[in-house]
Amino acid sequence: MSSPDPRPPTDYRRYRHQTERKLAVVVVLFLLLVGSGLIAIIFSPGAGVVGFGCLLFGVGVIGLLWILLTLIERWVGD
């Protein structure tokens, strides 16, 4: 006679979405902080500020694409 499994079932889909969200945040922060920091160190602090603005625009494009793909995924019914 086998005993029932005490562990609850795992929701892999929710775990994947959480992991994707965390990775997206880490990539964005890394891009902004390390990218603009390196620009400021290599060129000048003023260039770092301008670089931060340009990188922020790039992050916005990445964010819009991520939102678009998330909406398509929900529409298709993953």
C-alpha distances in whole Angstrom, upper triangle without the diagonal:
4,7,10,13,15,18,20,21,24,27,29,32,33,32,35,37,37,38,41,42,42,44,46,47,48,50,52,53,53,55,57,58,58,60,62,62,63,66,67,67,69,71,72,70,72,71,67,68,69,66,64,65,65,61,60,61,59,56,57,57,54,52,54,52,49,49,50,47,45,47,47,43,42,45,43,40,38
4,7,9,12,14,17,17,20,24,25,28,29,29,31,34,34,34,37,39,39,40,43,44,44,46,48,49,49,52,54,54,54,56,59,59,60,62,64,64,65,68,68,67,68,67,64,64,65,62,60,61,61,57,56,58,56,53,53,53,50,49,50,49,45,46,47,44,42,43,43,40,39,42,40,37,34
4,6,9,12,14,16,19,22,24,27,28,27,30,32,32,32,35,37,37,38,41,42,42,44,46,47,47,50,52,52,52,54,57,57,58,60,62,62,64,66,66,65,66,65,62,62,63,60,58,59,59,56,55,56,54,51,52,52,49,47,49,47,44,44,46,43,40,42,42,39,38,40,39,36,34
4,6,9,11,12,15,19,21,24,24,24,27,29,29,29,32,34,34,35,38,39,39,41,44,44,45,47,49,49,50,52,54,54,56,58,59,60,61,64,64,62,64,62,59,59,60,58,55,56,56,53,52,53,51,48,48,49,45,44,45,44,41,41,42,40,37,38,39,35,34,37,36,32,30
4,6,8,9,12,16,18,21,21,21,23,26,25,26,29,30,30,32,34,35,36,38,40,41,41,44,46,46,46,48,51,51,52,54,56,56,58,60,60,58,60,59,55,56,57,54,51,53,53,49,48,50,48,44,45,46,42,41,42,41,38,38,39,37,34,36,36,33,32,35,34,30,28
4,7,9,12,16,18,21,21,20,23,25,24,25,28,29,29,31,34,34,34,37,39,39,40,43,44,44,45,47,49,49,50,53,54,54,56,59,59,57,59,57,54,54,55,53,50,51,52,48,47,48,47,43,44,45,42,40,42,41,37,37,39,37,34,36,36,33,32,35,34,31,29
4,6,9,12,14,17,17,16,19,21,20,21,25,26,25,27,30,30,31,33,35,35,36,39,40,41,41,43,46,46,47,49,51,51,53,55,55,53,55,54,50,50,52,49,46,48,48,44,43,45,43,40,41,41,38,36,38,37,33,34,36,33,30,32,33,30,29,32,31,28,25
4,6,9,12,15,14,14,17,19,18,20,23,23,24,26,28,29,29,32,34,34,35,38,39,39,40,42,44,45,46,48,50,50,52,54,54,52,54,52,49,49,50,48,45,46,46,43,41,43,41,38,38,39,36,34,35,34,31,31,33,30,27,29,30,27,25,29,28,25,22
4,7,9,12,12,12,15,17,17,18,21,22,22,24,26,27,28,30,32,33,34,36,38,39,39,41,43,44,45,47,49,49,51,53,53,51,53,51,48,48,49,46,44,45,44,41,40,41,39,36,36,37,33,32,33,32,29,29,30,28,25,27,27,24,23,26,25,21,19
4,6,9,9,9,11,13,13,14,17,18,19,20,23,24,25,27,29,30,30,32,34,35,36,37,40,40,41,44,45,46,47,49,50,48,49,48,44,44,45,43,40,41,41,37,36,38,36,32,33,33,30,28,30,29,25,26,27,25,22,24,25,21,21,24,23,20,17
4,6,6,6,9,10,11,12,15,16,17,19,20,22,23,25,26,28,29,30,32,33,34,35,38,39,40,42,43,44,46,47,48,46,47,46,42,42,43,40,38,39,38,35,34,35,33,30,30,30,27,25,27,26,22,22,24,21,18,20,21,17,17,20,19,16,14
4,5,5,6,9,10,10,12,14,15,16,18,20,21,22,24,26,26,28,30,31,32,33,36,36,37,39,41,42,43,45,46,44,45,43,40,40,41,38,36,37,36,33,32,33,30,28,28,28,25,24,25,23,20,21,22,19,17,19,20,16,16,19,18,16,13
4,5,5,6,9,10,11,12,14,15,17,19,20,21,23,25,26,27,29,30,31,32,34,36,37,38,40,41,42,44,45,43,44,42,39,39,39,37,34,35,34,31,30,30,28,25,26,25,22,21,22,20,17,17,19,16,13,16,16,12,12,16,15,12,9
4,5,5,6,9,10,11,12,14,15,17,19,20,21,23,24,26,27,29,30,31,33,34,35,37,39,40,41,43,43,41,42,41,38,37,38,35,33,33,33,30,28,29,27,24,25,25,22,20,21,20,17,17,19,16,13,16,17,14,13,17,17,14,12
4,5,5,6,9,10,11,12,14,16,17,18,20,21,22,24,26,27,28,29,31,32,33,35,37,38,39,41,42,40,41,39,36,36,37,34,32,33,32,29,28,29,27,24,25,25,22,20,22,21,17,18,20,18,15,18,19,16,16,20,19,17,14
4,5,5,6,9,10,10,12,14,15,16,18,20,21,22,24,26,26,27,30,31,32,34,35,36,37,39,40,38,39,38,34,35,35,32,30,31,30,27,26,27,25,22,23,22,19,18,20,18,15,16,18,15,13,16,16,13,14,18,17,15,12
4,5,5,6,9,10,11,12,14,15,17,19,20,21,23,24,25,26,28,30,31,32,34,36,37,38,39,37,38,36,33,33,33,30,28,28,28,25,24,24,22,19,20,20,17,15,17,16,12,13,15,12,10,13,14,11,12,16,16,14,12
4,5,5,6,9,10,11,12,14,16,17,18,20,21,23,24,25,27,28,30,31,33,34,35,37,37,35,36,35,32,31,32,30,27,28,28,24,23,24,23,19,20,21,18,16,18,18,14,14,17,15,13,16,18,15,15,19,19,18,15
4,5,5,6,9,10,11,12,14,15,16,18,20,21,22,23,25,26,27,29,31,32,33,35,36,34,35,33,30,30,31,28,26,27,27,23,22,24,22,19,20,20,17,16,18,17,14,15,18,16,14,17,19,16,17,21,21,19,16
4,6,5,6,9,10,10,12,14,15,16,18,20,21,21,24,25,26,28,30,31,32,33,34,32,33,31,28,29,29,26,24,25,24,21,20,21,19,16,17,17,13,13,15,14,10,12,14,12,11,14,16,13,15,18,18,18,15
4,5,5,6,9,10,11,12,14,15,17,18,20,21,22,24,25,27,28,30,31,32,33,31,32,30,27,27,27,25,22,23,23,19,18,19,18,14,15,16,13,11,14,13,10,11,14,13,11,14,16,14,15,19,19,19,17
4,5,5,6,9,10,11,12,14,16,16,18,19,21,22,23,25,27,28,29,31,31,29,30,29,26,26,27,24,21,23,23,19,18,20,18,15,17,18,14,13,16,16,13,14,18,16,14,18,20,18,19,22,23,22,20
4,5,5,6,9,10,10,12,14,15,16,17,19,20,21,23,25,26,27,29,30,28,29,27,24,25,25,22,20,22,21,18,17,19,17,14,16,16,13,12,16,15,12,14,17,15,15,18,20,18,20,23,23,23,20
4,5,5,6,9,10,10,12,14,15,16,18,19,21,22,24,25,26,28,28,26,27,25,22,22,23,20,18,19,18,15,14,15,13,10,12,13,9,9,12,12,9,11,14,13,12,16,18,17,18,21,22,22,20
4,5,5,6,8,10,11,12,14,15,16,18,19,21,22,24,25,26,27,24,25,24,21,21,21,19,16,17,18,14,13,15,14,10,12,14,11,10,14,14,11,13,16,16,15,18,20,19,20,23,25,24,22
4,5,5,6,8,10,10,11,13,15,16,17,19,21,22,23,25,25,23,25,23,20,20,21,19,16,18,18,14,14,17,15,12,14,16,13,13,16,16,14,16,19,19,18,21,23,22,23,26,27,27,25
4,6,5,6,9,10,10,11,14,15,16,17,19,20,21,23,24,22,23,21,18,19,20,16,15,16,16,12,12,14,12,9,13,13,10,11,15,14,12,15,18,17,17,20,22,21,23,26,26,27,24
4,5,5,6,9,10,10,12,14,15,16,18,20,21,22,22,20,21,19,16,16,17,14,12,13,13,9,9,11,9,6,9,11,9,9,13,13,12,14,17,17,17,20,22,21,23,26,27,27,25
4,5,5,6,8,9,10,12,14,15,16,18,19,21,21,18,20,18,15,15,17,14,11,13,14,10,10,13,12,9,12,14,12,12,16,17,15,17,20,20,20,23,25,25,26,29,30,30,28
4,6,5,5,7,9,10,11,13,15,16,17,19,19,18,20,18,14,16,17,14,12,14,14,11,12,15,13,11,14,16,13,14,18,18,17,19,22,22,22,25,27,26,28,30,31,32,29
4,6,6,5,8,10,10,11,14,15,16,17,18,17,18,16,13,14,14,11,9,12,11,7,9,11,9,8,12,13,11,13,16,16,16,18,21,21,21,24,25,25,27,30,31,31,29
4,6,5,6,8,10,11,12,14,15,16,16,14,15,13,10,11,12,9,6,9,9,6,7,10,9,8,11,13,12,13,16,17,17,19,22,22,23,25,27,27,29,31,32,33,31
4,6,6,6,8,10,10,12,14,15,15,13,15,14,10,11,13,10,8,11,12,9,10,14,13,12,15,17,16,17,20,21,20,22,25,25,25,28,30,30,31,34,35,36,34
4,6,5,6,8,10,10,12,14,14,13,15,14,10,12,14,11,10,13,13,11,12,15,14,13,17,18,17,18,22,22,21,24,26,26,27,30,31,31,33,35,36,37,34
4,5,5,6,9,10,11,12,13,12,14,11,8,11,11,8,8,11,10,8,10,13,12,12,15,16,15,17,20,20,20,23,25,25,26,29,30,30,32,35,35,36,34
4,5,5,6,9,10,10,10,9,10,8,5,7,8,6,5,9,9,8,10,13,12,12,15,17,17,18,21,22,22,24,26,27,28,30,32,32,34,36,37,38,37
4,5,5,6,9,10,10,8,11,10,6,9,11,9,8,12,13,11,13,16,16,16,19,21,20,21,24,25,25,27,29,30,30,33,35,35,37,39,40,41,39
4,5,5,6,8,9,10,12,10,8,11,12,10,10,14,14,12,15,17,16,17,20,21,21,22,25,26,26,28,30,31,32,34,36,36,38,40,41,42,39
4,6,5,6,7,8,9,7,5,9,9,7,9,12,11,11,14,16,15,16,19,20,20,22,25,25,26,28,30,31,32,34,36,36,38,40,41,42,40
4,6,5,5,4,7,6,4,7,9,8,9,12,13,13,15,18,18,18,21,23,23,24,27,28,28,30,32,33,34,36,38,38,40,42,43,44,43
4,6,6,7,10,9,8,11,13,12,13,16,16,16,18,21,20,21,24,25,25,27,30,30,30,33,35,35,36,39,40,40,42,45,45,46,44
4,6,9,11,9,9,13,13,12,14,17,16,16,19,21,20,21,25,25,25,27,30,30,31,33,35,35,37,39,40,41,43,45,46,47,45
4,7,8,6,8,11,11,10,13,15,15,16,18,20,20,22,24,25,25,28,30,30,31,34,35,36,37,40,41,42,44,45,46,48,46
4,5,5,6,9,10,10,12,14,15,16,18,20,21,22,24,26,26,28,30,31,32,34,36,37,38,40,42,42,44,46,47,48,47
4,5,5,6,9,10,10,13,14,15,16,19,20,20,22,24,25,26,29,30,31,32,34,35,36,38,40,41,42,44,46,47,45
4,5,5,6,9,10,11,13,14,15,17,19,20,21,23,25,26,28,29,30,32,34,35,36,38,40,41,42,44,45,47,45
4,5,5,6,8,10,10,12,14,15,16,18,20,21,22,24,26,27,28,30,32,33,34,36,37,39,40,42,43,45,43
4,5,5,6,9,10,10,12,14,15,16,18,20,20,22,24,25,26,28,30,31,32,34,36,36,38,40,41,42,41
4,5,5,6,9,10,10,13,14,15,17,19,20,21,23,25,25,27,29,30,31,33,35,36,37,39,41,42,40
4,5,5,6,9,10,11,13,14,16,17,19,20,22,23,24,26,27,29,30,32,34,35,36,38,39,41,40
4,5,5,6,8,10,10,12,14,15,16,18,20,21,22,24,26,27,28,30,32,33,34,36,37,39,37
4,5,5,6,9,10,10,12,14,15,16,18,20,20,22,24,25,26,28,30,31,32,34,36,37,36
4,5,5,6,9,10,11,13,14,15,17,19,20,21,23,25,26,27,29,30,32,33,35,36,35
4,5,5,6,9,10,11,13,14,16,17,19,20,21,23,25,26,27,29,31,32,33,35,34
4,5,5,6,9,10,10,12,14,15,16,18,20,21,22,24,26,27,28,30,31,33,32
4,5,5,6,9,10,10,12,14,15,16,18,20,21,22,24,25,27,28,30,31,30
4,5,5,6,9,10,11,13,14,15,17,19,20,21,23,24,26,27,29,30,30
4,5,5,6,9,10,11,12,14,15,17,18,20,21,23,25,26,27,29,28
4,5,5,6,9,10,10,12,14,15,16,18,20,21,22,24,26,27,26
4,5,5,6,9,10,10,12,14,15,16,18,20,21,22,24,26,25
4,5,5,6,9,10,11,12,14,15,17,18,20,21,23,24,24
4,6,5,6,9,10,11,12,14,15,16,18,20,21,23,21
4,5,5,6,9,10,10,12,14,15,17,18,20,21,20
4,5,5,6,9,10,11,12,14,15,16,18,20,20
4,5,5,6,8,10,10,12,14,15,16,18,18
4,5,5,6,9,10,10,12,14,15,17,15
4,6,5,6,9,10,11,12,14,15,15
4,5,5,6,9,10,10,12,14,14
4,5,5,6,9,10,10,12,12
4,5,5,6,9,10,11,10
4,5,5,6,9,10,11
4,5,5,6,8,9
4,5,5,6,6
4,5,5,6
4,5,8
4,6
4
